[in-house]
Amino acid sequence: MPIAGQGMLLTSMDIDSLHEAEFNRWYDREHLEERVAIEGFAEARRYVAHDGKPKYLSLYSTTTFDVLESPAYRKALANQTDWSKTNIARFQNMIRGVARITISRGVGRGAALGIIRLRPPAEGADRLRAALREQLDPAARDGIISMHLLENDPVLSKPLTPDADKADPGAGDWFVLIDATDVGAVPAAAAVITGNAALKPLVVTSGVYRLLWDIVKSDLPRG
């Protein structure tokens, strides 16, 4: 499995330029390490947009989906640091997906990431998943390392910002992830979905991101 686990927390947001330096400092010096330290969290990755919105994207892998409903994670959400509260209050255009990893093919992680947001039809999720399983095959695509499908839980997928309780038609969206060696390898792989006549009507957005850095549980200080 190229992704360490069965659950994924996806967050994406913009930040105003006035506070961007502090936002990045908080992510790099506190937030990712703090989240990976939670029981059941395995890995976190940070990205910045090469061509996409919002500007920043983070992925947090968990050993099981249930970790994202666990007492340990709920405690962390309820006890944010002051630095976290300050930065979270500044998030703009936030996307927060609490998802199951239902397809994961290939081996390894890439320096670039393609992401395609899909809105599955009310009926036919099984057919869509089966169709995507056929498409998400990195073996014959140069520069593509692995490909994955995340399926959001519509109840848990809410932003942490004050508008969290607003109705969100996209709370149950799916995300296709394309791990690539370079941003130039992503468009052709993404076009298999975004250019597919049957799948194209389901595409909400797509983008290409560059990896900033990642951290796994074994990187944390011991003791």
BAZA-318003 format. One record per residue: x, y, z of N, C-alpha, C, CB in turn; residue in one letter. Coordinates in pm, whole numbers, padded with zeros to 5 digits, always signed. Last residue first. Glycine has a CB too. Example, Ala and Ser with C-alpha at 12.3 -4.5 7.8 and 13.67 -1.06 7.14 Angstrom:
BEGIN
+01285-00225+00708+01367-00106+00714+01290+00003+00787+01408-00060+00572S +01319-00569+00780+01230-00450+00780+01320-00330+00780+01131-00447+00905A 
//
This chain:
BEGIN
+01068+00945+02335+01059+00979+02477+00967+01097+02500+01197+01010+02532G +01188+01074+02023+01160+00962+02113+01155+01011+02257+01267+00851+02098R +01036+01284+01782+01136+01266+01889+01095+01153+01983+01155+01396+01969P +00923+01129+01476+00899+01207+01596+01007+01183+01701+00762+01174+01654L +00957+00960+01264+01038+01082+01266+01025+01159+01397+00999+01172+01150D +00768+00762+01283+00904+00729+01328+00998+00849+01328+00962+00622+01240S +00541+00881+01162+00546+00860+01307+00688+00836+01356+00457+00742+01345K +00657+01117+00915+00595+00992+00956+00617+00972+01105+00652+00871+00874V +00615+01398+00705+00662+01346+00833+00585+01218+00864+00644+01451+00948I +00717+01608+00428+00630+01511+00495+00695+01462+00623+00598+01393+00401D +00688+01911+00229+00761+01815+00312+00661+01717+00372+00841+01887+00424W +00582+02004-00021+00671+02086+00061+00755+01997+00152+00590+02187+00143L +00500+01899-00346+00525+01858-00207+00620+01958-00140+00585+01715-00202L +00274+02085-00545+00412+02044-00519+00428+02009-00372+00512+02156-00559R -00024+02005-00733+00044+02058-00615+00186+02004-00605-00034+02023-00487Y -00292+02078-00942-00160+02015-00933-00084+02085-00821-00083+02023-01069V -00648+02007-00970-00530+02090-00950-00404+02008-00942-00545+02172-00825G -01001+02045-01022-00878+01966-01030-00760+02060-01014-00870+01887-01166S -01350+02013-00933-01228+02090-00952-01112+01992-00973-01200+02184-00829T -01561+01836-01008-01588+01966-00948-01469+02059-00970-01618+01951-00797V -01677+01597-01232-01559+01669-01184-01598+01806-01134-01453+01681-01297V -01891+01478-01350-01881+01464-01205-01765+01545-01146-01864+01318-01169L -01863+01503-01625-01971+01579-01557-01965+01573-01405-02105+01526-01602P -01642+01319-01673-01623+01464-01674-01735+01542-01607-01608+01512-01815K -01710+01053-01700-01669+01102-01569-01664+01253-01560-01535+01045-01533L -01777+01011-01966-01868+00960-01863-01837+01020-01726-01858+00808-01855A -01566+01125-02109-01702+01176-02130-01798+01131-02020-01755+01131-02265A -01266+01221-01965-01352+01106-01992-01499+01153-01998-01334+00996-01882N -01103+01420-01880-01140+01420-02021-01230+01306-02061-01018+01417-02103G -01060+01363-01616-01121+01493-01648-01164+01502-01794-01023+01605-01617T -00943+01101-01642-01069+01124-01570-01136+01253-01616-01043+01129-01418I -00729+01131-01803-00801+01004-01814-00937+01015-01744-00718+00888-01755V -00611+01362-01717-00702+01370-01831-00780+01242-01854-00625+01405-01956A -00428+01288-01524-00556+01344-01480-00657+01345-01593-00536+01485-01427A -00215+01210-01688-00281+01110-01602-00419+01159-01557-00194+01078-01480A -00150+01453-01805-00191+01342-01891-00263+01235-01810-00069+01281-01962A -00082+01617-01573-00196+01646-01662-00242+01529-01747-00160+01759-01752P +00154+01503-01433+00017+01494-01382-00091+01515-01487-00002+01593-01273V +00410+01547-01516+00354+01415-01542+00206+01406-01507+00430+01310-01464A +00487+01796-01429+00462+01777-01570+00401+01644-01605+00586+01793-01644G +00550+01771-01162+00421+01830-01196+00385+01808-01343+00422+01979-01164V +00691+01447-01096+00707+01585-01139+00570+01640-01177+00807+01598-01257D +00620+01200-01008+00759+01242-00984+00779+01389-01014+00854+01159-01067T +00299+01177-00837+00385+01183-00955+00525+01229-00919+00325+01275-01061A -00008+01057-00736+00129+01082-00693+00223+01071-00811+00171+00983-00581D -00318+01167-00740-00222+01114-00836-00083+01153-00790-00250+01166-00981I -00634+01110-00599-00498+01158-00579-00405+01088-00677-00451+01135-00433L -00968+01203-00607-00866+01119-00670-00731+01186-00648-00895+01098-00824V -01221+01231-00373-01099+01290-00425-01010+01182-00486-01023+01366-00314F -01574+01295-00341-01460+01204-00349-01341+01280-00405-01493+01079-00436W -01815+01454-00118-01737+01441-00242-01625+01338-00228-01678+01576-00281D -01986+01516+00086-01970+01376+00051-01891+01354-00076-02103+01312+00037G -01988+01791+00096-01934+01718+00211-01910+01571+00180-02027+01731+00330A -02096+01958-00095-01975+01884-00130-01917+01802-00017-01872+01978-00177G -02304+02102+00008-02337+01995-00088-02217+01910-00126-02397+02055-00213P -02339+02192+00326-02233+02183+00227-02264+02070+00131-02095+02161+00294D -02482+02417+00553-02504+02305+00462-02398+02306+00352-02646+02310+00401A -02282+02518+00830-02356+02552+00708-02371+02429+00620-02284+02666+00631K -02118+02460+01039-02251+02401+01041-02337+02439+00919-02322+02441+01166D -01882+02604+01004-01879+02458+00993-02018+02397+00982-01808+02399+01112A -01807+02869+01010-01920+02832+00925-01935+02680+00909-01906+02896+00789D -01571+02899+01163-01702+02925+01225-01823+02884+01142-01713+03070+01256P -01363+02607+01070-01393+02750+01076-01535+02773+01128-01375+02814+00937T -01317+02351+01015-01301+02389+01154-01334+02537+01176-01160+02360+01201L -01553+02188+00789-01438+02274+00820-01432+02306+00968-01444+02404+00738P -01640+01840+00782-01680+01979+00806-01556+02062+00835-01781+01988+00924K -01707+01538+00752-01629+01630+00667-01681+01772+00678-01631+01583+00520S -01878+01375+00891-01756+01418+00958-01680+01525+00880-01666+01300+00980L -02084+01330+00706-02115+01381+00840-01992+01440+00906-02173+01268+00928V -01974+01225+00474-02043+01354+00468-02078+01413+00604-02167+01340+00388P -01660+01106+00429-01775+01083+00514-01849+01217+00523-01733+01029+00657D -01517+01080+00102-01549+01157+00222-01668+01099+00297-01576+01300+00185N -01292+00868-00026-01437+00889-00023-01474+00955+00109-01514+00755-00043E -01017+00868-00242-01066+00899-00109-01215+00927-00117-00989+01020-00048L -00808+00669-00436-00941+00727-00425-00976+00746-00278-01046+00639-00496L -00491+00698-00609-00574+00665-00494-00712+00728-00506-00506+00710-00364H -00176+00593-00740-00304+00661-00760-00403+00609-00657-00358+00639-00905M +00180+00639-00791+00066+00571-00731-00058+00657-00751+00090+00543-00580S +00355+00747-00985+00402+00650-00885+00287+00569-00827+00476+00723-00773I +00420+00849-01306+00313+00833-01206+00351+00718-01114+00175+00807-01275I +00613+00852-01502+00617+00957-01402+00509+00948-01296+00607+01087-01468G +00410+00696-01743+00543+00746-01707+00531+00859-01605+00619+00794-01832D +00185+00452-01688+00194+00597-01702+00330+00645-01653+00081+00667-01623R +00121+00192-01634+00152+00224-01774+00172+00374-01796+00040+00175-01864A +00071+00188-01355+00175+00103-01414+00217+00146-01554+00128-00039-01418A -00131+00318-01220-00011+00394-01255+00090+00317-01339+00055+00439-01130P -00463+00326-01253-00355+00228-01268-00229+00302-01312-00394+00116-01371D -00748+00408-01236-00641+00446-01143-00532+00339-01139-00697+00468-01001L -00939+00294-01405-00860+00409-01452-00738+00438-01364-00948+00532-01457Q -01057+00090-01261-00995+00059-01390-00901+00170-01436-01103+00034-01496E -01157+00234-01048-01055+00132-01023-00984+00093-01152-01119+00008-00958R -01356+00384-01169-01233+00450-01128-01121+00349-01102-01257+00535-01004L -01552+00187-01201-01496+00255-01319-01364+00322-01286-01594+00358-01373A -01604+00124-00934-01551+00021-01023-01488+00083-01147-01663-00077-01064A -01711+00368-00849-01589+00315-00787-01524+00210-00877-01620+00255-00649R -01942+00377-01007-01838+00479-01022-01705+00430-00964-01880+00609-00953L -02083+00159-00906-02043+00161-01047-01931+00261-01071-02164+00194-01137R -02122+00244-00642-02048+00121-00668-01998+00117-00813-02135-00001-00639D -02281+00472-00675-02147+00484-00619-02063+00360-00649-02155+00506-00467A -02544+00491-00769-02440+00445-00859-02298+00459-00807-02450+00519-00984G -02714+00789-00675-02715+00644-00694-02598+00608-00785-02852+00596-00755E -02619+01047-00667-02692+00994-00551-02702+00842-00557-02832+01054-00544A -02281+01061-00804-02428+01069-00814-02493+01007-00691-02477+00999-00942P -02000+01235-00657-02067+01113-00704-02217+01131-00712-02033+00996-00611P -01798+01471-00758-01924+01465-00684-02002+01344-00733-02007+01597-00701R -01444+01496-00717-01560+01442-00787-01684+01448-00698-01534+01297-00833L -01140+01652-00766-01257+01643-00677-01378+01602-00760-01283+01779-00604R -00817+01552-00801-00941+01573-00875-01057+01553-00777-00953+01477-00998I -00479+01631-00795-00599+01605-00715-00721+01643-00798-00595+01686-00581I -00141+01532-00817-00262+01575-00885-00381+01542-00798-00275+01509-01025G +00164+01616-00679+00035+01553-00655-00072+01616-00744-00006+01565-00506L +00515+01541-00660+00402+01621-00709+00274+01543-00687+00420+01658-00859A +00685+01358-00565+00716+01497-00533+00607+01592-00579+00848+01536-00594A +00506+01061-00447+00576+01145-00543+00601+01285-00493+00499+01151-00670G +00543+00746-00289+00486+00880-00289+00569+00967-00381+00480+00939-00145R +00472+00388-00334+00551+00507-00309+00473+00636-00320+00665+00512-00402G +00316+00201-00577+00407+00193-00462+00481+00326-00450+00507+00074-00477V -00025+00115-00676+00110+00163-00698+00192+00153-00570+00108+00307-00748G -00339+00220-00555-00262+00135-00645-00127+00199-00673-00340+00112-00777R -00618+00220-00373-00480+00267-00362-00392+00171-00441-00433+00276-00211S -00945+00298-00280-00858+00245-00386-00719+00303-00364-00912+00281-00529I -01040+00402-00044-01107+00284-00099-01032+00222-00217-01247+00321-00142T -00996+00552+00244-00916+00522+00125-00971+00392+00068-00761+00510+00159I -01240+00774+00373-01190+00636+00363-01107+00623+00235-01308+00533+00363R -01201+01101+00521-01227+01006+00413-01174+00866+00439-01166+01058+00286A -01288+01415+00564-01258+01300+00649-01298+01178+00567-01336+01305+00790V -01185+01722+00440-01242+01593+00408-01195+01485+00504-01209+01555+00267G -01227+02051+00417-01183+01950+00514-01258+01821+00484-01210+01997+00662R -01137+02359+00288-01194+02228+00256-01140+02131+00360-01157+02182+00109I -01179+02711+00322-01130+02584+00374-01211+02464+00322-01134+02585+00526M -01159+02985+00254-01195+02885+00152-01155+02743+00196-01127+02919+00018N -00912+03068+00497-01009+03112+00396-01034+02997+00299-00958+03239+00321Q -00813+03094+00838-00831+03013+00717-00936+03075+00626-00871+02868+00755F -00792+03225+01076-00755+03301+00955-00774+03221+00827-00612+03347+00966R -00841+03046+01274-00937+03156+01259-00911+03236+01132-00931+03248+01381A -00608+02896+01263-00732+02838+01210-00836+02947+01186-00787+02731+01306I -00429+03068+01400-00414+03042+01257-00540+02985+01194-00298+02947+01234N -00532+03071+01663-00506+03196+01590-00501+03172+01441-00375+03259+01637T -00536+02801+01730-00661+02877+01725-00644+03006+01645-00709+02910+01867K -00258+02742+01727-00350+02679+01633-00479+02760+01619-00383+02536+01678S -00173+02896+01941-00117+02922+01808-00207+02862+01700+00027+02865+01797W -00307+02773+02148-00340+02911+02115-00290+02947+01976-00281+03007+02220D -00398+02436+02053-00310+02534+02114-00354+02675+02075-00163+02509+02072T -00709+02266+02106-00612+02329+02016-00523+02425+02095-00685+02403+01901Q -00882+02065+02213-00776+02127+02292-00667+02184+02202-00716+02026+02391N -01052+01937+02045-01113+02018+02151-01009+02095+02233-01193+01929+02244A -00883+01793+01883-00964+01899+01824-01020+01994+01930-01078+01839+01742L -00782+01611+02072-00691+01706+02006-00769+01823+01945-00608+01635+01897A -01015+01469+02129-00949+01545+02236-00856+01650+02177-00871+01452+02330K -01059+01345+01885-01158+01442+01934-01098+01529+02045-01284+01369+01985R -00838+01173+01882-00847+01281+01784-00947+01387+01828-00887+01225+01647Y -00900+01009+02103-00771+01079+02097-00777+01196+01999-00659+00982+02057A -01151+00898+02039-01138+00992+02151-01008+01072+02146-01147+00916+02283P -01197+00892+01676-01150+00837+01803-01147+00943+01914-01012+00777+01785S -01253+00931+01417-01364+00951+01510-01323+00916+01653-01485+00865+01468E -01025+00866+01291-01075+01001+01266-01204+01031+01343-01098+01020+01118L -00995+00599+01345-00907+00693+01416-00961+00835+01404-00762+00685+01360V -01152+00467+01160-01209+00494+01292-01123+00589+01375-01228+00364+01368D -00989+00410+00944-01080+00524+00935-01131+00563+01072-01198+00491+00842F -00655+00339+01058-00790+00297+01022-00876+00422+01010-00849+00198+01129T -00420+00491+01052-00412+00346+01039-00546+00284+01002-00361+00284+01167T -00419+00783+00844-00446+00717+00970-00453+00566+00949-00577+00770+01033T -00254+01065+00699-00294+00924+00690-00316+00867+00829-00188+00842+00614S -00327+01375+00586-00291+01304+00709-00343+01161+00700-00349+01377+00836Y -00232+01637+00377-00290+01503+00385-00237+01434+00510-00256+01420+00258L -00297+01974+00277-00231+01879+00366-00307+01747+00367-00220+01936+00509S -00244+02261+00078-00310+02130+00092-00229+02043+00186-00327+02061-00047L -00297+02597-00033-00227+02499+00050-00313+02375+00070-00191+02561+00187Y -00466+02739-00210-00321+02740-00230-00251+02628-00155-00264+02873-00186K -00769+02563-00325-00693+02664-00252-00541+02645-00264-00734+02662-00106P -00649+02558-00662-00701+02633-00549-00774+02537-00457-00796+02748-00595K -00371+02535-00896-00490+02489-00828-00530+02580-00715-00470+02350-00777G -00073+02464-00968-00185+02511-01050-00312+02458-00986-00172+02464-01199D +00078+02432-00746+00146+02467-00871+00044+02526-00967+00217+02344-00934H +00018+02486-00404-00036+02475-00538+00066+02515-00645-00160+02559-00550A +00192+02282-00171+00155+02416-00216+00114+02406-00363+00272+02519-00196V +00153+02041+00096+00171+02079-00044+00137+02226-00064+00083+01991-00135Y +00255+01801+00338+00213+01938+00307+00246+01970+00162+00281+02040+00402R +00152+01503+00508+00224+01567+00396+00166+01705+00372+00214+01480+00267R +00193+01261+00765+00132+01385+00717+00220+01442+00606+00114+01489+00833A +00113+00945+00919+00194+01026+00828+00118+01155+00797+00227+00948+00697E -00044+00818+01115+00078+00754+01066+00170+00848+00990+00042+00639+00978A -00251+00812+01402-00202+00887+01287-00067+00832+01245-00193+01039+01319F -00280+00656+01630-00348+00614+01508-00313+00694+01385-00492+00621+01529G -00247+00921+01854-00257+00777+01840-00338+00741+01714-00323+00714+01966E -00069+01203+01734-00196+01147+01784-00199+00996+01758-00319+01217+01717I +00155+01291+01600+00175+01233+01734+00047+01170+01790+00226+01341+01830A +00060+01415+01379+00115+01281+01360+00139+01212+01495+00247+01288+01279V -00010+01664+01497-00113+01574+01448-00059+01431+01431-00169+01625+01315R +00240+01775+01565+00138+01754+01668+00033+01653+01623+00071+01888+01704E +00361+01796+01315+00419+01707+01417+00316+01674+01524+00544+01770+01481E +00192+01989+01196+00206+01854+01139+00259+01756+01242+00297+01857+01017L +00216+02217+01381+00091+02148+01353+00107+02008+01297+00012+02229+01257H +00485+02326+01433+00396+02269+01536+00293+02173+01480+00326+02380+01608E +00640+02405+01220+00704+02393+01351+00614+02332+01458+00752+02527+01398R +00481+02421+00990+00611+02354+00983+00672+02325+01120+00707+02437+00903D +00251+02563+01067+00239+02430+01006+00370+02353+01018+00198+02443+00859Y +00377+02801+01162+00294+02717+01250+00280+02575+01195+00155+02779+01269W +00496+02894+00928+00580+02864+01045+00504+02772+01140+00622+02995+01117R +00272+02943+00771+00368+02840+00731+00459+02799+00846+00451+02888+00614N +00156+03151+00926+00080+03030+00893+00176+02917+00857-00018+03057+00777F +00354+03348+00911+00325+03284+01040+00249+03154+01020+00245+03379+01130E +00338+03407+00637+00464+03362+00696+00440+03291+00828+00560+03480+00716A +00070+03497+00605+00115+03373+00541+00244+03319+00602+00136+03396+00392E -00057+03725+00680-00033+03625+00785+00029+03496+00731-00163+03592+00855H -00073+03876+00448-00026+03941+00570+00013+03839+00677-00135+04034+00625L -00196+03716+00259-00050+03734+00253+00006+03797+00378-00013+03818+00133S -00439+03487+00390-00402+03618+00336-00251+03639+00350-00479+03731+00408D -00477+03158+00269-00442+03245+00382-00401+03379+00325-00328+03183+00470I -00680+02873+00185-00603+02992+00150-00573+03069+00277-00679+03081+00046D -00669+02513+00221-00714+02647+00254-00627+02753+00189-00716+02665+00406M -00746+02179+00308-00694+02272+00209-00750+02410+00239-00729+02227+00063S -00704+01849+00426-00738+01988+00453-00673+02076+00349-00694+02030+00596T -00801+01522+00482-00754+01616+00380-00798+01755+00421-00809+01579+00238L -00732+01228+00637-00783+01361+00661-00719+01454+00559-00754+01408+00808L -00797+00891+00579-00725+01010+00535-00802+01135+00576-00702+01007+00381M -00745+00541+00649-00817+00667+00662-00732+00784+00618-00863+00687+00806G -00577+00328+00628-00707+00316+00562-00789+00444+00569-00785+00204+00623Q -00216+00326+00569-00339+00319+00647-00463+00314+00562-00346+00433+00739G -00006+00487+00396+00006+00414+00522-00126+00418+00598+00119+00472+00608A -00016+00427+00056-00061+00514+00164-00064+00431+00291-00201+00577+00133I +00069+00214-00096+00149+00336-00099+00106+00437+00007+00141+00399-00235P +00084-00120+00000+00000+00000+00000+00088+00125+00000-00095+00001+00123M 
//
